[in-house]
C-alpha cells in the first residue's frame, strides 16, 4: 500500500532544497570547490576548469614574474662609486681602539655629533641643491639607455625639485660605522664618470660645510672675548685722555713728584731755619751788639715766610697741590684698573682662540671616490630572490585565509 505524502510537506521540502541551493551559491563566489545543490536535491562536488587554475596561479605569481623579466632584460646597469672619510677634532676623547686610537695618538679624535651633522648635510635638500648647481643632475640621470623605472624623470619620480631630491636620496647613501668612526659615501649613476663626479662634488660640499662650521665655532668662541678687549681698550684710552687733559690744564706732568719736591724743599728750608736760629741764639748770648745779628734775624724771618708759603702751596688752598694730587691719583687709579682689565681681556682672548682651535673640525679623506670599472648595481639575483620570497609569503597567507574560509563553509553546510 502506497503512502501518500502531504502536499504541505512536499512544498516545505522543495523550499528547503531551494534555500540550500541559494545559500551554497553565495559560497561558490569565494569557494569554487564547494558543493552545489542540484534541482533533484542531489549534491555533487564542483570542480572548475583546469585552465582557470593556471590563470589564477599566474596572477598570484605576477610580481615574481615581472621582477624576473625586469632584472633579466630591462634593468639598466648602474655604476657605484664609493669614498670613505672621517671627521675628527682635537678636543673630544676618541674610541678605545681602531682608527680612533691612532688619531688620539697624533692629538686628534673623532667627533660623533659632528659626523652626524656632516652626514645629514650630505643627504639634505641644501646639499642636493648645491650639487644640482655644480652638476647637471637631470641630464646625468636621463642618459640614453637608462630603463624606464630608474631614469629621471620616470613613472615613479616626477620632474619637480622635491621628486628630484627623493630620487637622488635613493641613489646616494651615507653610512657611519660606530666602531671605526669611518663614514662611507656611496653614489650610483648610469656612467662611471658621472658616479665619480657626484661623489667628488659631495665630498667638496662636505668640506665646505666643515669650514663653515669652523668659522662659526671661531666666531662664537672669540666674539665675546674680542668685544671685551675692545671695551677694555676704550676704557684705557678714556682714562689716558683724562690724565693728559689734567696735565695740560695744571701745567704739571706728575703732581706726586711735585709734592715730593716741595716736601724736600720745605725740609731743606726747615733745616736752614734751624741752623740760622741756632746761630742767632749763639750770637745773642756772646755778642748782643753784633751788627750781624740783625741780618740773621732777617734771614730767620725770610725762611719762616718761605716755609709758610711752600706749605700753603702744598695744602690749605682750594687750588693747592694736595687737591690736585687727589684728582691725579684718582685718574691714575682708573688708568691702572683699565690696564689690568685689558690684560685680563687679552688673556681671555688668547684662551678663547686656543679653545676655538681645539674645537676645529677636520674632514680627512681616507679613500677618495673611485672610478668604477664595471657595473655592480642593481643586485639582480638578490633583488629577485627578495621579491620572490615576499611573493611566496603572500601566497601562503592567502592560502591560509582560503583554507579557513573553506573549513568555515563546510562546517556551516
Number of C-alpha atoms within 10 A of each C-alpha: 3 4 5 6 8 8 8 8 10 11 11 10 12 14 12 13 18 15 13 16 18 14 14 18 17 10 18 15 10 13 17 15 15 21 20 21 21 13 11 8 15 10 13 12 10 14 10 9 8 8 9 10 11 11 11 11 12 13 11 16 16 14 16 20 15 13 20 19 13 16 17 13 9 15 19 20 21 22 23 28 28 22 20 19 19 24 24 25 22 21 18 15 15 22 19 12 12 11 18 22 18 15 18 20 11 9 13 22 26 28 23 17 10 17 22 16 14 22 19 13 17 23 19 13 18 12 19 22 15 13 18 15 10 11 15 12 18 14 11 17 20 17 14 10 12 18 17 15 15 19 23 24 18 14 10 12 17 14 11 9 12 11 15 21 19 15 20 19 17 12 15 21 16 19 13 18 10 10 12 16 22 21 22 18 24 20 26 27 26 24 19 19 16 22 26 24 18 25 25 20 17 21 21 13 19 19 19 13 18 21 16 12 17 18 14 13 18 19 14 13 20 21 15 15 20 18 13 19 21 15 16 22 18 14 18 21 14 14 20 18 13 17 21 12 11 18 15 11 9 13 10 12 14 16 21 17 12 15 17 12 12 18 15 12 16 19 13 13 17 16 13 15 19 14 12 17 17 13 15 21 14 13 16 13 10 10 11 14 11 11 9 13 18 13 12 18 16 12 17 19 14 13 20 15 12 16 20 13 13 16 18 14 17 21 14 12 12 10 13 14 22 18 16 18 18 13 15 20 16 12 18 16 13 19 21 15 15 22 18 14 19 21 15 15 22 18 14 18 21 15 15 20 18 14 17 20 17 15 19 18 24 20 20 14 16 13 13 17 23 17 18 16 11 12 18 14 15 16 12 17 11 10 13 21 14 13 17 19 12 14 17 14 12 14 15 12 12 13 12 12 11 14 13 11 15 18 11 11 15 11 8 7 11
